[in-house]
Amino acid sequence: MSTPQHCPGFQNFKTLKSFECKCPNCGKGVEIFSDEFDQTHVCEGCKEKIDFTQCTLEGAA
């Protein structure tokens, strides 16, 4: 039996990207991963639902 090189499920997350953007309502920084764009998110600052097509992209990792 051989020891795996990575954790199980590693391949599913290998190409994920992280994005930082500002909430269009209050300006608080929000981090989202590339596999979460189709999910609903609520801003921790103003508690409003975030439409990521309207936020300002601050950076990508």
Buried (B, 14 or more C-beta within 10 A) or exposed (E): EEEEEEEEEEEEEEEEEEBBBBBBBEEEBBEBEEEBEEEEBEBEBBEEEBEBEEBEEEEEE
